[in-house]
């Protein structure tokens, strides 16, 4: 993954980010030679968020299929939380 130094970002601003993202969906910003941040365009960000939500939904479905769930009222849930605290 391509890198943008903090100094390049300071000197060139958003233009440095736009140049890097013209050919790939993500770029790393390095500070003093160490990778610190990742920048991406909004389309890539929304894609990754959708992937996270799909993974959470798949995990929930697996939990339900394996019986790793509890049915009950909101009041029962609050009571379980208080008892666990």
N, C-alpha and C positions, 0 to 999 in steps of 0.2 A: 504494500500500500504506500502510495507517495506521501512524502513529508513536506510540511510547511514549517519553517522555523519561526519562532516567535518574533525574531527580528524582521524577517520578510513580511510577516503579518503587520508588524508595527509600521514598516516603511511603505508597503504597498496597500495595506488595508484589505477590504473585501475583494479587490481585484485579484489578489493572490489566491484567495479561496475559489473564486469563480474560475480562474485559470486551471486550478487543480481539478475541480469538479467537472470541467468540460469533457474529460475523457474517462472518468470513473465515478462511481457513486459516493465514495467516501475518501477522506484524506486525514492524515494524522498531523496534529500540530505538536511540534517538539519545542520544549523549553530547556535551554542549556544542554542540548543533546539528548534529552530524555523524552520519550513519548508521553504526552500528558493529556491530550484531548483528541476527539474525533469530530470532524464536521462532515455534514452531508446535506444534500438538498432535501426539501420537504417531501418530495415524492418518495425518496428512499426512506426517510424517517417514517412516513405513513405506512410504507410496506413492512418495515420492521415491527412497528406497533401491531399491525394486523397479524403478523407471524406470531408475536407474543400472545395475542388474544386467542389465536387458533390453538396454540400449544396449551394454554390454560383450559380451554374448552375440552381438548382431548384428554387432559389429565382429569378433569372433572368427570367426564364420561367413563374413564377407566375406574375412578374411585367408586362411582355409582354401580358399575358392572361388578366390581369386586366386593360390594357391600360395605365399603368404607364411608358410610354416611349415616346420619342420624336424622330421623323424622321427628318433628315436634313443633310446638308453638313457639313464638318469639319469647314468651315468658319462660318457657322451659329452657330455652337457649340462654337467656340472661341468668337464670338460676345456675346452670352448668358453669357459666363463666365466673360467677361469684364464688361458687364452690371450689373452682380451680385456683382462684387467687389467693 
